Amino acid sequence: MISRKYLYLIALAREKHFGRAAAACNVSPSTLSAAIRDLETELGVAVVERGKQFAGLTPEGRSVVEYAQRMAASAEGLKQELASLRDGLTGRLRLGVIPTALTVVASLTASFARRHSLVTAEVLSLATDEILARLRRFELDAGVVYVESAQAAGFSVVPVWRERHVLLTGADGRFAGRETVSWAEAAGVPLSLLTPDMQNRKTIDAVFAKVGAAVTPMLETNSIISILAHVGSGHWSSIVPRSVLEQVGTPPGVIDIELVEPSVDWATGLVTLAREPQAPMVAALVAEAKALVESFDKPV
């Protein structure tokens, strides 16, 4: 359905190394190199910068890769469509999720799995920029990110979850017995936060800047689990989505306190490429996300 030469080129663009690309395609490096040369002869342009090692793609090569990625995605979509007509939806769902949504996303993947039991799922913890980049390269089917960060052209987003963050701190610390803590007060305790490349951290920094608080975290990590462990040690505090605690629990000796002044809501949702027709896998996941939103809105 799509020439292997194009699949080899996609692998080379992804791996940026002839040997790794060949291994990913289960062929020898010489076979992959010969296929790339055949493709260049067929198209009449150089697609790879020549050198002893892979030195990058030419401008023409980047255009060919983008075209090949679209072709491969369309071919995969057709396979899914045909398989669903025969046996129901099958294949592998590839989902990139920001670290702060790794717990809440289980409500979406679980409902999807119950409806499409033949589909296997891969959930990766990634920063927002990486999720959007992989979507553009058709390396992910969908992502879960903050809605405000998915407003770039070419993407569709379904807002699913809305929540507030809380201050996670020691039960016997300076805020013991408090029901609320202001953001300005939270800036005065040793904080463990996600790394600056994470959208959650960028949003938290923006709130601190809004209230005129300068914050230098005493510990940074790209893992929510690591944050919970460090706060549980008793030295650090943190700011996390309440849904994280609802799913995995609050560490012993730790309390969560509502953050106010200001009270801020964050919207998180499912982001996909804005293309028609959608691949069956993507369409099914979007439908599940919309159904989940409707279930949240129904009275208990």
DRENNUFI-508766 format. One line per 3 residues: number of its first residue (from 1); their letters; for each residue x, y, z of C-alpha. Coordinates in steps of 0.02 Angstrom, whole numbers, plus 50000, padded with zeros to 5 digits. Layout:
<atoms>
NUM) A) X/Y/Z  ...;
</atoms>
This chain:
<atoms>
1) MIS) 50000/50000/50000  50151/50112/50024  50322/50073/49952;
4) RKY) 50448/50008/50077  50568/50141/50015  50458/50274/50093;
7) LYL) 50443/50176/50255  50633/50162/50262  50648/50350/50238;
10) IAL) 50523/50383/50378  50625/50271/50492  50786/50360/50444;
13) ARE) 50708/50530/50481  50650/50467/50650  50809/50375/50703;
16) KHF) 50934/50494/50621  51053/50349/50600  51066/50221/50459;
19) GRA) 51104/50075/50574  50962/50110/50695  50840/50143/50553;
22) AAA) 50888/49979/50470  50865/49885/50634  50694/49965/50658;
25) CNV) 50645/49905/50483  50723/49732/50508  50839/49752/50359;
28) SPS) 51026/49775/50339  51101/49950/50328  51155/49914/50150;
31) TLS) 50977/49868/50100  50910/50027/50178  51043/50135/50095;
34) AAI) 51009/50056/49926  50823/50087/49944  50853/50270/49985;
37) RDL) 50963/50287/49831  50828/50205/49726  50702/50329/49795;
40) ETE) 50815/50475/49752  50836/50409/49575  50648/50385/49559;
43) LGV) 50610/50562/49619  50758/50646/49536  50812/50737/49695;
46) AVV) 50932/50706/49839  50837/50671/49999  50985/50638/50116;
49) ERG) 51136/50748/50148  51285/50647/50094  51425/50602/50214;
52) KQF) 51507/50456/50301  51366/50461/50428  51187/50524/50423;
55) AGL) 51200/50714/50416  51017/50757/50397  50887/50774/50262;
58) TPE) 50890/50897/50118  50745/51021/50105  50674/50908/49969;
61) GRS) 50699/50759/50084  50600/50841/50223  50456/50871/50102;
64) VVE) 50463/50690/50045  50461/50630/50227  50307/50735/50267;
67) YAQ) 50219/50665/50113  50272/50488/50159  50209/50509/50337;
70) RMA) 50039/50564/50271  50035/50415/50153  50082/50293/50290;
73) ASA) 49949/50366/50406  49817/50352/50269  49868/50172/50233;
76) EGL) 49856/50128/50418  49686/50211/50426  49625/50105/50281;
79) KQE) 49689/49947/50365  49596/49995/50523  49437/50030/50425;
82) LAS) 49443/49862/50337  49484/49768/50497  49342/49854/50591;
85) LRD) 49218/49799/50458  49275/49620/50481  49317/49597/50666;
88) GLT) 49292/49765/50750  49426/49895/50785  49600/49820/50805;
91) GRL) 49777/49885/50814  49878/49988/50935  49824/50154/51010;
94) RLG) 49972/50271/51036  49937/50407/51163  50054/50542/51228;
97) VIP) 50006/50616/51397  50078/50760/51498  50141/50697/51668;
100) TAL) 50005/50785/51769  49868/50694/51671  49941/50518/51681;
103) TVV) 49820/50468/51818  49661/50550/51758  49685/50484/51581;
106) ASL) 49646/50310/51646  49461/50357/51644  49474/50381/51455;
109) TAS) 49583/50230/51413  49478/50115/51523  49314/50164/51440;
112) FAR) 49396/50149/51268  49464/49976/51310  49294/49914/51368;
115) RHS) 49217/49965/51203  49363/49909/51092  49435/49755/51176;
118) LVT) 49545/49704/51029  49647/49864/51034  49809/49872/51133;
121) AEV) 49864/50039/51204  50030/50127/51229  50030/50276/51348;
124) LSL) 50188/50382/51350  50231/50521/51473  50290/50667/51366;
127) ATD) 50305/50856/51372  50175/50954/51274  50294/51010/51135;
130) EIL) 50349/50830/51106  50168/50770/51100  50123/50900/50968;
133) ARL) 50281/50862/50868  50246/50675/50868  50067/50705/50815;
136) RRF) 50129/50805/50666  50245/50661/50620  50101/50536/50640;
139) ELD) 50198/50447/50777  50053/50467/50899  49866/50446/50872;
142) AGV) 49818/50574/51004  49881/50669/51154  49817/50733/51320;
145) VYV) 49875/50911/51355  49817/51074/51430  49686/51144/51312;
148) ESA) 49768/51314/51300  49928/51236/51232  49838/51146/51090;
151) QAA) 49772/51299/51000  49899/51294/50858  49837/51275/50681;
154) GFS) 49815/51097/50623  49751/51025/50787  49580/50983/50857;
157) VVP) 49552/50975/51044  49410/50906/51149  49411/50980/51326;
160) VWR) 49378/50834/51445  49438/50874/51621  49434/51037/51720;
163) ERH) 49518/51046/51889  49611/51149/52015  49784/51120/52084;
166) VLL) 49819/51105/52270  49967/51136/52383  50039/50970/52441;
169) TGA) 50133/50995/52605  50177/50915/52771  50034/50884/52891;
172) DGR) 50134/50960/53035  50207/51104/52935  50173/51291/52938;
175) FAG) 50003/51271/52852  49935/51136/52968  49749/51161/53001;
178) RET) 49726/51281/52855  49585/51256/52728  49661/51374/52599;
181) VSW) 49832/51446/52558  49867/51593/52443  49986/51574/52296;
184) AEA) 50095/51709/52373  50108/51607/52534  50147/51448/52436;
187) AGV) 50294/51537/52356  50377/51548/52527  50401/51360/52558;
190) PLS) 50531/51242/52481  50445/51182/52323  50470/51028/52216;
193) LLT) 50398/51062/52042  50403/50988/51869  50544/51043/51755;
196) PDM) 50528/51208/51659  50494/51120/51492  50330/51050/51558;
199) QNR) 50171/51147/51521  50110/51122/51699  50265/51210/51764;
202) KTI) 50245/51352/51638  50066/51377/51696  50115/51375/51880;
205) DAV) 50255/51500/51847  50130/51614/51758  50016/51615/51911;
208) FAK) 50161/51655/52027  50215/51795/51910  50037/51863/51910;
211) VGA) 50039/51882/52099  50215/51953/52097  50298/51805/52180;
214) AVT) 50473/51752/52127  50493/51565/52146  50650/51459/52135;
217) PML) 50604/51275/52161  50720/51182/52276  50696/51023/52173;
220) ETN) 50640/50994/51994  50588/50830/51914  50493/50771/51761;
223) SII) 50396/50641/51861  50239/50665/51965  50280/50506/52061;
226) SIL) 50449/50579/52105  50363/50737/52168  50247/50635/52280;
229) AHV) 50394/50537/52349  50494/50694/52387  50348/50783/52470;
232) GSG) 50318/50625/52571  50495/50639/52639  50438/50791/52738;
235) HWS) 50559/50923/52670  50473/50987/52514  50300/51047/52465;
238) SIV) 50226/51047/52289  50081/51103/52181  49989/50962/52091;
241) PRS) 49819/50928/52011  49692/50864/52137  49652/50721/52017;
244) VLE) 49825/50648/52046  49785/50626/52229  49611/50558/52191;
247) QVG) 49688/50421/52085  49846/50373/52181  49811/50443/52355;
250) TPP) 49900/50569/52465  50067/50513/52539  50068/50477/52727;
253) GVI) 50101/50629/52833  50050/50747/52693  49896/50857/52670;
256) DIE) 49825/50947/52519  49761/51125/52535  49660/51226/52410;
259) LVE) 49757/51367/52326  49671/51537/52318  49705/51719/52277;
262) PSV) 49683/51681/52136  49576/51525/52115  49630/51452/51948;
265) DWA) 49549/51315/51844  49648/51215/51716  49565/51128/51568;
268) TGL) 49645/50969/51500  49587/50881/51344  49616/50762/51201;
271) VTL) 49714/50834/51054  49721/50757/50880  49773/50812/50707;
274) ARE) 49636/50909/50618  49619/50800/50464  49475/50720/50372;
277) PQA) 49435/50583/50367  49501/50534/50537  49578/50362/50556;
280) PMV) 49454/50243/50638  49564/50228/50793  49568/50417/50815;
283) AAL) 49383/50439/50778  49338/50306/50907  49448/50388/51039;
286) VAE) 49374/50560/51006  49198/50487/51020  49246/50407/51186;
289) AKA) 49314/50572/51251  49153/50662/51205  49051/50525/51288;
292) LVE) 49158/50543/51444  49122/50730/51450  48935/50694/51438;
295) SFD) 48947/50570/51581  49032/50701/51690  48890/50822/51654;
298) KPV) 48752/50699/51702  48682/50715/51880  48732/50576/51998;
</atoms>
